[in-house]
Amino acid sequence: MRNIVINFLVLLFSFFCYAQKIERKKIYIKFNDFNLDCKYDFELKRIMNKKIMFNLCGKAILYCEKKSDTINISKLKNYKTVSLEEIEKMEKKWRIDNKKALMKKWGKLYPPYDKNSIFETSLIEIINEQQFVIYPVIWGGLNVAR
Amino acid sequence: MKNRIKTTLKLTLICSLFFFLSCEKDLYEEQIIKQTKATSEKISINQVLSEISNPLIKDYINDVLQQELGLSQFRTSSQDYFNFIKIIKQDNYTTYSLLLNGYSDDKPYFKYFIITKEGITERAGYFKYIPDNEELVFNEKELNGKIQVLDVENNIKGETKFISSQPQPPLSTQSIDCVDTFDIITHNCTNGGNHPPGVPCGGGAINNGYYEIVVITTCTISSDYHYIAPPIDFMGVSSSTGGGYMLSQNINVLQYIFSLTEEQYSILQQCPSIVTYLENNDSSPESKILVTWALNSIIANINTTNFINEAFISLNDNGEVDFEHKIIIDKSLKDNPCLYGVYTQLGNAPTFQNYLQNFDGDFSVANLKLSADNNFQGNQLQENWDSQAITTTPENYLIKIIFNTDNTLPSSINHFPKIVTALTFVHEMIHAEIFRKLLTCSNLPNVNYTNMTNAQWVNHMNNLKNNFPGLYDYFVRYQVNSSSPTGFQHEAMAQHYRNIIKEALKQYDNNQHDDNFYETLSWFGLKNTTAWNNLSPTEKATINTNLQNIYQNEEYCN
């Protein structure tokens, strides 16, 4: 009985520790969706110096500065993509779910977390019938004043 | 009586040593260590002194060479910056070389001070290459001129002529004490293919081939006790392997670069825009004064590096820079007559700053870059498309204000009266000022909260609380713990900065209107703040109507 109690406490403690960890959520966005539906004239994909800028039809601007991976299309089903609307909902939920952990880490006044600190974002671009590319990206234009 | 002693003097000039297919610097350096037959590094004069033991050479460096360097125009900083190139050729010999003179109109030759070490034998002297025609860089593959080996008293100990890097028969002017033969040995790449230096290897391998210039000299050594033997082995280093002479091909620019201290030179290497600026101006006296000032500014405060680099990028692109007030006017803004006209009418940076300092003594317009974006829609988020301008958070201490001049958008500043343009300048300058205050509190080059450590965050908040308690209050209420992290600036502005906006606009247009006019304008861009929401519906409606009247009655650019 005593062992069970100890094990239970250990288990609770593990859960507590796990709950306190602030983790970025991995998300995938499908670039082709924006490419198809965008009514604006501007370029949605541009190479700028050493990075690639992806403009999701004005709704988001993402930059890839790291190495991308080209993968066989058969693997595409392994990646669940999300829409920008879903990302907004996920962001709100993340803030609620992580409030205690944030306060534990930073104190009562914790810094503003933006999408780059909440999500580990990758952009998926289907480049032909056989292949797609995954770009690790960061969100741009987040903290501007206007 | 003189003793004839046969001395073998090998002058080994390792050139073209490092031809690489990879552009990765780290890989480059790693490959030098692993694959080449010789390794090189930069070391200070003090390190050289600690590595050699010949007291005559040490005395010569301390008493003669350093004095010469001190008098030289092109080495003016402390001795720590006199860097030798140290080359170790496997277990064979070690050479220390210091470039004393690059090619110039006044001194049309390359001259190195050389120390060689083979076992316990250490020797010193000079190597001199006098090209037949003007040569900006030392190109070992195309030597056309005279090569001399001199002792420390500048007596020629070996000399020959080279045509297309082929040594010619000895010259008659050669010292009677010595008879020389010169030869160039090509060491092919050993990483596969047996290529000569400079020819790319297959499969991404590094070409480790090099040229070695060998001088065999038979000398009669004088018994003069002042005499230090010429270097027994000498390896110089090609300009293409470092040392900086490739920064420019413009001889006037190169002459200027040679005149820099090592400290100034290392800054220049990080700012290619400055070299371009010198080239664009053919190193004119004015450009040299500006560049020297800029380099010294960076030395005094390394945080200004990014601003100065950006400033020269703008200058090269026909932009304008107020270095005193640290404000960059990008060509895109300068070429927009409306924006530039309003900026000028506002009195440029100093008057602008004075306006704002009347209300806040700390106010600064420093480290700002002003630009205009004709493709605002394509470059900015949709949520900003209704803005006349945006201000970015500081990156590397630089804050950017970007005006929306995209005529496809109704919000383009081009579609508003000039007074609104002036207002937008002031509005964005206040954003920039708030960012600047946050920056000073962070003690970092940016205010990127995502990357802050716990200690940095605590430090930032404490500094904000102690130095800017009013701003701290708004920051705590509207920014921290928030999902909309930039709203606090408008909240603070609506409550506390509208007077600055009104007074600045009054000064801009010589107080041509009544207070209502300026009051109305001061709310521009600040709706949906708490202060705005606290206005009565009648007050809000009046302001909106007045604003429409301003749009109808005020002067436009076009």
Interface residues (C-beta under 8 A of the other chain):
Chain A: Y40 D41 F42 E43 N55 C57 G58 K59 A60 I61 E91 K92 R95 L102 K105 W106 G107 L109 Y110 P111 P112 Y113 D114 N116 S117 G141 L142 N143 V144 A145 R146
Chain B: N375 Q377 G378 N379 Q380 L381 Q382 N384 W385 S387 A389 I390 T391 T392 T393 E428 H431 I434 F435 Y449 T450 M452 N454 W457 V458 M461 V476 Q479 V480 N481 S482 S483 P485 T486 Q489 H490 G525
